[in-house]
Amino acid sequence: MSALENNLSASKEHKLAVGTAFGGIARFYDAWYSTPLGNYVWKVESAAIAAALPARIEGIALDLGAGSGMSMELLLQRGAYTIGVDLSWQMIAVAREKLHTHPRADFLVADGEQLPFREGIAGLVTGITVLEFVPNPPQLLEQIHRTLRSGGQLVLGILSSTSVWGVERRIRTFTRRDIFAYARFLTPWQVTRLLRRASFAAIEYRGSVYVSTFTPTRFLACLGQLDDCWGTRWLSRSLGAFLVFRAILP
């Protein structure tokens, strides 16, 4: 078997494993976000995503790695006709159940590295915690580049390796096999380089989630102010557990 065939086989196995892992937690994925820590995390993460989005989204938006539909809701609130794309049919089933009555929501089970859309179909593409789970990030960005129209915007949410959570997640992979065992955590500088190589411009990012998984619940409300204070500062933004990148396709 050639090196290319080996790589394709490994990529296929990785995607199958990721789809199976997320499919296995689809029905209780949202439950964590109802806990005090989970509620806090989504509050500050969604605020960071919202800050990167246009006030009004015209036309079609693709939400890659849509999961249970949480990020889709942010796009729908801004007027976009939103297509949620995910490798896991179980995740898409959950998203469909939540949003099936929304007239501008659609869903598709598909591989982000082989998007079945024509060129320039979207004015906006989002990928929230998807880049770190694909076996070939440059290929994913190539597909995003192809489906975005000129002047279109890309918003990526990344689980950063330069954070306390990043260290904790890597340690967890040694003690148990969870979804993070299939992730390759990236630094903000790696993501920036990937975006530049994919010919994206006007690249900027902000940080979010400046607490650890061990932070006492009673401190969460006051610590939420850290996101506003640290998230946009050059020296501290990279320490956030969740980074939101915004880039433009020239």
C-alpha positions in Angstrom: 0.0 0.0 0.0 1.4 3.4 -1.0 1.9 6.3 1.4 -1.1 8.2 -0.1 -3.3 5.1 0.4 -2.1 4.8 4.0 -3.0 8.5 4.6 -6.4 8.2 3.0 -7.1 5.1 5.1 -6.0 6.8 8.3 -8.1 9.8 7.5 -11.2 7.7 6.8 -10.6 5.8 10.1 -10.2 9.1 12.0 -13.4 10.5 10.6 -15.3 7.3 11.4 -14.0 7.4 15.0 -14.9 11.1 15.4 -18.4 10.6 14.0 -19.0 7.6 16.2 -17.7 9.4 19.3 -19.9 12.5 18.8 -22.8 10.3 17.8 -22.5 8.5 21.1 -22.9 11.6 23.2 -25.5 13.4 20.9 -28.5 12.8 23.1 -26.9 14.3 26.2 -24.4 16.7 24.6 -26.5 19.8 25.6 -27.0 18.5 29.2 -23.5 19.8 30.2 -24.5 23.3 29.2 -27.3 23.3 31.8 -24.8 22.9 34.6 -23.4 26.1 36.3 -20.0 25.8 34.6 -21.5 24.8 31.2 -24.0 27.6 31.3 -21.2 30.1 32.0 -19.0 28.7 29.3 -21.7 29.0 26.6 -22.6 32.4 27.8 -19.1 33.8 27.2 -18.4 31.6 24.2 -21.6 32.7 22.4 -20.9 36.3 23.2 -17.4 36.0 21.6 -19.0 34.3 18.5 -21.7 36.9 18.3 -19.1 39.7 18.4 -17.4 38.3 15.3 -20.7 38.0 13.3 -22.2 40.7 11.1 -25.2 42.4 12.7 -27.3 41.2 9.8 -26.5 38.1 7.7 -27.8 38.1 4.2 -28.2 35.0 2.1 -26.8 31.6 3.0 -24.6 30.7 5.9 -22.9 27.3 6.4 -22.4 26.1 9.9 -19.8 23.4 9.7 -19.6 21.0 12.7 -23.1 22.3 13.7 -23.5 19.6 16.3 -26.7 19.9 18.3 -27.5 23.3 16.6 -26.4 25.7 19.3 -24.2 27.8 17.0 -26.9 27.6 14.3 -29.3 29.5 16.6 -26.9 32.5 16.6 -26.9 32.6 12.8 -30.6 32.3 12.5 -31.1 35.1 15.0 -29.3 37.4 12.5 -31.4 36.5 9.6 -29.3 33.9 7.8 -30.7 31.0 5.8 -28.5 28.5 7.8 -27.4 25.1 6.7 -26.0 23.0 9.6 -23.4 20.5 8.4 -22.1 17.7 10.6 -20.3 14.4 10.2 -22.6 12.8 12.8 -26.1 12.0 11.8 -27.1 11.7 15.4 -26.0 15.2 16.1 -27.9 16.5 13.1 -30.9 14.6 14.3 -30.8 16.5 17.6 -30.3 19.8 15.8 -33.2 19.1 13.5 -35.5 18.3 16.5 -34.6 21.6 18.1 -34.9 23.8 15.0 -37.2 21.9 12.6 -39.9 24.6 12.8 -37.6 27.4 11.9 -38.2 28.3 8.2 -34.6 29.3 7.5 -32.9 26.2 9.0 -31.7 23.3 7.0 -29.5 20.3 7.8 -27.0 18.0 6.1 -24.9 15.1 7.1 -21.6 15.6 5.2 -17.8 15.6 5.5 -16.4 19.1 5.8 -13.4 18.2 3.8 -15.7 17.3 0.8 -18.5 19.8 1.0 -21.3 19.1 -1.6 -22.0 22.7 -2.4 -21.3 24.8 -5.5 -18.6 27.5 -5.5 -19.4 30.8 -3.8 -22.7 29.6 -2.4 -22.3 31.3 1.0 -21.6 34.7 2.3 -20.6 33.4 5.7 -19.1 30.1 7.0 -18.8 29.3 10.6 -16.9 26.3 12.1 -17.2 26.1 15.9 -14.7 23.5 17.4 -14.4 21.7 14.1 -10.9 22.5 12.8 -9.2 20.6 15.6 -11.2 17.4 14.9 -10.6 17.1 11.1 -7.6 15.0 9.9 -6.6 17.6 7.3 -7.3 21.2 8.3 -5.8 22.7 5.1 -8.3 20.7 3.1 -11.2 21.9 5.2 -10.1 25.5 4.7 -9.8 24.9 1.0 -13.4 23.7 0.9 -14.5 26.8 2.9 -12.6 29.0 0.5 -14.4 27.3 -2.4 -17.9 27.7 -1.0 -17.4 31.3 0.2 -18.1 34.1 -2.3 -15.6 36.9 -2.7 -15.8 39.2 0.3 -17.4 36.5 2.4 -16.5 36.0 6.0 -15.2 33.0 8.0 -15.7 32.7 11.7 -13.9 29.8 13.5 -14.2 28.8 17.2 -11.0 27.0 18.4 -10.2 25.1 21.5 -6.8 26.6 22.2 -3.8 24.6 23.3 -2.4 27.7 25.1 -4.9 27.6 28.0 -5.4 25.8 31.2 -8.3 23.9 29.6 -6.1 22.8 26.8 -3.6 21.3 29.2 -6.4 19.6 31.2 -7.9 18.1 28.1 -4.6 16.7 26.9 -4.0 15.1 30.3 -7.5 13.6 30.2 -6.7 11.7 27.0 -4.1 9.7 29.0 -6.6 8.6 31.6 -9.8 8.0 29.5 -11.0 7.8 25.9 -13.3 10.7 25.3 -14.0 13.0 22.3 -10.9 15.0 23.0 -8.7 12.0 22.3 -9.6 12.7 18.6 -8.7 16.4 18.7 -5.4 18.1 17.7 -5.4 21.3 19.8 -4.0 24.2 17.9 -2.2 27.4 19.0 -3.6 30.8 17.8 -0.4 31.1 15.7 -0.9 27.8 14.0 -4.5 28.8 13.1 -3.3 32.2 11.8 -0.8 30.5 9.6 -3.3 28.0 8.2 -5.7 30.9 7.4 -3.0 32.8 5.6 -1.9 29.8 3.6 -5.6 29.4 2.6 -5.5 33.0 1.2 -7.7 34.5 3.9 -7.2 38.1 4.9 -8.1 40.6 7.7 -7.5 37.8 10.2 -8.2 38.7 13.8 -9.1 36.8 17.0 -10.2 37.2 20.5 -10.1 35.0 23.6 -12.8 33.7 25.8 -13.2 31.4 28.9 -10.6 32.4 31.4 -11.6 30.0 34.2 -10.5 26.4 34.8 -12.8 23.3 35.1 -12.1 23.5 38.9 -13.4 27.1 39.4 -16.0 27.2 42.2 -19.4 28.0 41.0 -19.8 31.0 43.2 -16.9 32.8 41.4 -18.2 32.3 37.9 -20.4 35.5 37.7 -17.6 37.9 38.7 -15.0 36.1 36.6 -17.1 36.6 33.5 -15.8 40.1 33.4 -12.4 38.7 32.5 -13.7 37.9 29.0 -14.4 41.5 28.3 -11.1 42.6 29.9 -8.7 40.0 28.6 -10.4 38.7 25.5 -9.3 41.5 23.2 -5.9 42.3 24.8 -2.9 41.2 22.8 -1.0 39.8 25.8 -3.9 37.9 27.3 -6.3 36.9 24.5 -4.2 33.8 23.7 -4.7 32.4 27.2 -8.4 31.9 26.6 -9.7 28.3 26.4 -11.9 29.3 23.4 -10.6 31.5 20.6 -12.8 33.1 18.0 -11.2 33.9 14.6 -12.7 36.2 12.0 -11.3 36.3 8.5 -12.3 37.6 5.1 -12.0 36.0 1.7 -10.7 38.8 -0.6 
